[in-house]
Amino acid sequence: MRKIVVVLFVAIALIAASGPAFGVDEMNIPVDVLIIRPVALVGTVLGTGLFVVGLLFSIPSGSVEMTANKLIVAPFKFTFTRPLGEFDAVSEPGKTL
């Protein structure tokens, strides 16, 4: 198992280091598919679980909709509705997905 983790980190490092050689735009899609989307999917699942636990606090305070938007809707949109390799919508604070 340890060897797999080391090989994975080496592969990620090689991909990240080769970015300037291939151009940033060309590397966005493979990095997005191999790293960012799976991590975002895990974040969506964890956010949903955290939302369920947080209902104990958000129902009495009346903030269920805001909590759902932050913990479920935003990660879902980032994972499933954003075009592959497109990170500009995330980095611009006023822009929504």
C-alpha positions in Angstrom: 0.0 0.0 0.0 2.8 2.4 0.8 4.4 1.8 -2.6 1.1 2.7 -4.3 0.9 6.0 -2.4 4.5 6.8 -3.2 4.0 6.1 -6.9 0.8 8.2 -6.9 2.6 11.1 -5.4 5.5 10.8 -7.8 3.0 10.7 -10.7 1.3 13.8 -9.5 4.6 15.6 -9.0 5.6 14.7 -12.6 2.3 15.9 -14.0 2.6 19.2 -12.0 6.2 19.7 -13.0 5.5 19.1 -16.7 2.8 21.7 -16.8 5.0 24.5 -18.2 6.4 22.2 -21.0 2.9 21.4 -22.3 1.2 24.7 -21.5 -1.1 25.4 -18.6 -4.3 25.0 -20.6 -3.5 21.6 -22.0 -2.7 20.2 -18.5 -5.8 21.5 -16.9 -8.1 18.8 -18.2 -6.0 15.7 -17.2 -5.3 17.2 -13.7 -9.0 18.0 -13.4 -10.1 14.5 -14.4 -7.5 12.6 -12.4 -7.2 14.7 -9.2 -9.6 17.6 -8.8 -12.9 15.9 -9.7 -12.4 12.8 -7.5 -11.4 15.0 -4.6 -14.4 17.3 -5.3 -16.7 14.2 -5.4 -15.5 13.1 -1.9 -16.0 16.7 -0.7 -19.6 16.6 -2.0 -20.3 13.4 -0.2 -18.7 14.7 3.0 -20.5 18.0 2.7 -23.8 16.1 2.4 -23.0 14.1 5.6 -22.0 17.2 7.4 -25.2 18.9 6.3 -27.3 16.1 7.8 -25.4 16.4 11.1 -25.7 20.2 10.9 -29.4 20.1 10.6 -29.6 19.9 14.4 -28.2 23.4 14.5 -29.4 25.0 11.2 -33.2 24.2 11.7 -33.5 26.1 14.9 -31.5 29.0 13.5 -33.4 29.1 10.3 -30.3 28.7 8.1 -31.1 25.4 6.4 -31.1 26.9 2.9 -27.8 28.8 3.3 -26.2 25.7 4.9 -27.5 23.5 2.0 -26.1 25.9 -0.5 -22.6 25.9 1.0 -22.3 22.2 1.9 -24.2 20.5 -0.9 -25.1 22.7 -3.9 -21.7 24.5 -4.3 -19.6 21.3 -4.2 -22.1 19.6 -6.5 -21.9 22.3 -9.1 -18.1 22.4 -8.8 -17.9 18.7 -9.4 -20.6 18.1 -12.0 -21.6 21.3 -13.9 -18.2 23.0 -14.3 -16.6 22.5 -17.7 -13.5 20.2 -17.7 -10.3 22.1 -17.0 -12.2 25.4 -16.2 -11.1 26.9 -12.9 -11.7 30.6 -13.6 -15.3 30.5 -12.2 -13.8 29.2 -8.9 -11.1 31.9 -8.6 -13.3 34.8 -9.3 -15.2 35.8 -6.1 -18.2 37.5 -7.7 -18.7 34.8 -10.4 -21.0 31.8 -9.7 -20.8 28.4 -11.2 
